[in-house]
Amino acid sequence: MILIIKICKDSLHDPEFVKPIEDVLKRNNIDFNTVHYREITEDSFENIDRIIISGTSLKDNKFLEDLELFNWIKECKKPILGICGGMHILGLMFNGELMKISEIGLTDVFIEKKYLEIQGKKQEYDLHNFFVKSDDFEVFGTSKSCAQATKHKQKPFYGVLFHPEVRSKDLIVNFTKL
């Protein structure tokens, strides 16, 4: 079972950032449960194999004010995929820092080493004002301006700045098979 953690402040953003992830999982007959980060309890992790932390809109940075609600990540042993804002959260939990860079639209991403079974040049959809830099994460993919795909050096935590729910749905499915 996959736990999708949505970080959208307003549920009006769910159709753009959460529902597409749910649709990928549904189409592949993968069980999931979706919960907002402010509603996470210990019970949220019962029977969960993996966790996906969604992205959110450009102007929605409320989750950055609530980072203490993500402290559970530091002790988590289950694989986590952080998408855009989810990648920010993962990096910030491990002494990362947000760097200002805006990218909107299709971006060429170069996956230098196999990353969740994906490699090579891909055109991905970006929608962000920041990227995260953390020495605890190895960079697997870059665009002209920043790190786009990372993995924690010691934990099964993956972060992508682009939105695989738009153009690389197979990356989400590959993550569920880890």
Long-range contacts (C-beta under 8 A, 24 or more apart in sequence): 1-31, 1-32, 1-33, 1-47, 1-48, 1-49, 2-30, 2-31, 2-32, 2-33, 2-48, 2-49, 2-50, 2-51, 2-52, 2-176, 3-32, 3-33, 3-34, 3-35, 3-44, 3-45, 3-48, 3-50, 3-51, 3-52, 4-32, 4-33, 4-34, 4-35, 4-51, 4-52, 4-54, 5-34, 5-35, 5-36, 5-37, 5-40, 5-51, 5-52, 5-53, 5-54, 5-86, 6-34, 6-35, 6-36, 6-37, 6-54, 6-56, 7-36, 7-37, 7-53, 7-54, 7-55, 7-56, 7-60, 7-63, 7-85, 7-86, 7-89, 8-36, 8-54, 8-56, 8-57, 8-60, 9-56, 9-60, 9-62, 9-63, 10-60, 13-56, 13-57, 13-60, 16-57, 17-54, 17-55, 17-56, 17-57, 17-163, 17-165, 18-54, 20-165, 20-166, 21-52, 21-54, 21-83, 21-165, 21-172, 23-165, 24-165, 24-169, 24-172, 24-173, 25-172, 25-176, 28-173, 28-176, 30-173, 30-176, 37-63, 37-66, 37-69, 37-70, 38-66, 38-69, 40-69, 40-72, 45-78, 48-78, 49-78, 49-79, 50-78, 50-79, 50-80, 50-81, 50-175, 50-176, 50-178, 51-76, 51-78, 51-79, 51-80, 51-81, 52-80, 52-81, 52-82, 52-83, 52-86, 52-172, 52-175, 53-80, 53-81, 53-82, 53-83, 53-85, 53-86, 53-89, 53-90, 54-83, 54-84, 54-85, 54-86, 55-83, 55-84, 55-85, 55-86, 55-127, 55-128, 55-163, 56-84, 56-85, 57-127, 58-102, 58-104, 58-127, 58-128, 58-129, 60-85, 61-85, 63-89, 64-88, 64-92, 64-98, 67-92, 67-93, 73-157, 76-155, 77-155, 77-156, 78-156, 79-156, 79-157, 79-158, 79-175, 79-178, 80-155, 80-156, 80-157, 80-158, 81-158, 81-159, 81-160, 81-172, 81-175, 82-157, 82-158, 82-159, 82-160, 83-159, 83-160, 83-163, 83-164, 83-165, 84-127, 84-128, 84-160, 84-161, 84-162, 84-163, 85-128, 86-159, 87-132, 87-150, 87-159, 87-160, 87-161, 88-130, 88-132, 90-132, 90-137, 90-152, 90-157, 90-159, 91-132, 91-133, 91-134, 91-136, 91-137, 91-150, 91-159, 92-132, 92-134, 94-134, 94-136, 94-137, 94-152, 95-134, 95-135, 95-136, 96-132, 96-133, 96-134, 96-136, 96-137, 97-132, 97-133, 97-134, 98-130, 98-131, 98-132, 99-130, 99-131, 99-132, 99-133, 99-146, 100-129, 100-130, 101-128, 101-129, 101-130, 101-131, 101-145, 101-146, 102-128, 102-129, 103-127, 103-128, 103-143, 103-145, 103-146, 107-143, 107-144, 107-148, 107-162, 108-143, 108-144, 109-141, 109-142, 109-143, 109-148, 109-149, 109-162, 110-141, 110-142, 110-143, 111-140, 111-141, 111-149, 112-140, 112-141, 112-142, 113-140, 115-140, 115-141, 115-149, 115-151, 115-158, 116-158, 116-171, 116-174, 116-175, 116-178, 117-170, 117-171, 117-174, 118-168, 118-170, 118-171, 118-174, 122-167, 122-168, 123-167, 124-148, 124-162, 124-163, 124-164, 124-166, 124-167, 124-168, 125-162, 125-163, 125-166, 125-167, 126-161, 126-162, 126-163, 127-163, 128-161, 131-161, 132-159
